Amino acid sequence: MLDASSTLSSSGYNHPALLKLMTNPNNLSTFVNRPALGILPPENFPDKLTESLLSIAPSGMSRVQTMACGSCSNENAYKAMFIWYRNKERGQSGPSAEDISSCMVNQGPGCPDLSILSFTGAFHGRTLGCLATTHSKVIHKLDVPSFDWPIAPFPRLQYPLEEFSRENAQEEARCLEEVEDLIVKWRQKGKPVAGIVIEPIQAEGGDNHASADFFIRLRRIAAKHGCAFHVDEVQTGGGCTGKFWAHEHWGSDDPADIVSFSKKLLTGGYYHKEALQADKPYRIFNTWMGDPSKNLFLCEVLNVIRRENLLEEVARSGKALINGLYELQAQYPGLLSRARGQGTFCAIDVRDDATRDKILVKTRDKGVILGGCGDRSIRFRPALVFKEYHVHLFLNIFNDVLTQFK
């Protein structure tokens, strides 16, 4: 099978470097034991974090909080933003007696009526806080109570980009204006926006892109209104866009206050600026808070990425893939449209969801694993070792399938 999809979830496979790691007797203790990292971390854990996660820290960030999965990474990042916001409001005074008593019965001011602004089409996880910021599929949200938090429109770009530059700029400006309006509206409602959360590329919601200028301007709006800015790289982090973090494509030295990660980094967590460090122990806490064995794997994954220049490989493969998709949509104009992507993080739309689903099945039957996202998109999530010849193998098989749908 040629897998062009499964690394939307995780990475690793059975790479020889990782198998070798398992045979090293010095690693046995790390694999056998799973400590409660928040209270009893291994003695060498800070050094291992420096070697792994902190070696790839986003610009402007020197702190990382490990977690077990993407949802708990985002959930605790939201908590960090709320804590930061309230401490900023209080100044040096600290929580009042009323804060302390009211929070125990889920009332204000101890449980403040703050909000997180998110975007249509977003996916940030399935836990309660994350679910309030997730707007991609009904199946995730139906029957689950949620918070009254603002939802801004994510730009809907027209393709090809070069033919619609004016229209797309207007669309992004409209969305940014709506963001500011919502921040003001929710402040007036007594539910101030403590943070803004956004994906560099909306993945589950349909591989929706926006320009670097859009994200930079959004970052400025967050700062202007005193909101923390959270970039969710759970699906985009790890090199699949040709840079280790998708937000690096923005070219900003100060991209965010918080950057969350998981999936392809094998462990979860979030980077944050020093100001968003929780002010007391146990405010950001759970039993495991990550897993040292996954961190050990990540160290070796990063070694392989550097040793084999895999980010450069992704850039080459991604160029071949997107150019191949451009050719196919020109060849099948009534069937395919809106080819888009960064690196190998690519997608293309099919004329309707039923046809899309049939194409996915027929492609799988010919030995290629693909996935769907959004209403009618096919998404590509190959491993970092996906080379140009793999791209051409895929394009030939994909073309054979598409001939059946003319």
Salt bridges, closest charged atoms under 4 A:
GLU51 OE1 - LYS48 NZ 3.49
GLU89 OE1 - ARG86 NH1 2.67
ASP99 OD1 - ARG86 NH2 3.70
ASP99 OD2 - ARG90 NE 3.48
ASP148 OD2 - LYS189 NZ 2.97
ASP148 OD2 - LYS191 NZ 2.91
GLU167 OE2 - ARG166 NH2 3.65
GLU171 OE1 - ARG174 NE 3.03
GLU180 OE1 - LYS224 NZ 3.09
GLU180 OE1 - HIS225 NE2 2.64
GLU204 OE2 - LYS137 NZ 2.86
GLU204 OE1 - ARG379 NH2 3.30
ASP207 OD1 - ARG381 NH2 2.45
ASP213 OD2 - ARG217 NH1 3.40
ASP232 OD2 - HIS124 ND1 2.68
GLU233 OE2 - HIS247 ND1 2.80
ASP254 OD1 - ARG219 NH2 3.14
ASP254 OD1 - LYS273 NZ 2.44
ASP257 OD2 - ARG219 NH1 3.17
GLU274 OE2 - ARG63 NH2 3.65
ASP279 OD2 - LYS280 NZ 3.60
ASP279 OD1 - ARG283 NH1 2.96
GLU300 OE2 - ARG307 NH2 3.95
GLU308 OE2 - HIS15 NE2 4.00
GLU313 OE1 - ARG316 NH2 3.56
GLU313 OE1 - LYS387 NZ 3.33
ASP349 OD2 - ARG338 NH1 3.04
ASP349 OD1 - ARG340 NH2 3.04
ASP357 OD1 - ARG356 NE 2.71
ASP365 OD1 - ARG364 NH2 3.43
